[in-house]
């Protein structure tokens, strides 16, 4: 039975998503914007933001390729930009 989970690829995907979402950079912004809120309100805002980001990422996964095809953009066109990251 082949190994279904490739840990190297999963780790690369996680690092990429971590870099894009930048949760460490968002902490000061979140704390500044919620400084006058109660703990319960802060948790509610954090949960709402997390769900919104998750939904946006899932929609991007589903619609992203279709959108690129609609505009006639192939993933190979984006490859030079990836090599500089």
Secondary structure, 3 states (H helix, E strand, C coil): CCCCCCHHHHHHHHHHHHHHHCHHHHHHHHHHHCCCCCHHHHHHHHHHHHHHHHHHHHHHHHHHHHHHHHCCCCHHHHHHHHHCC
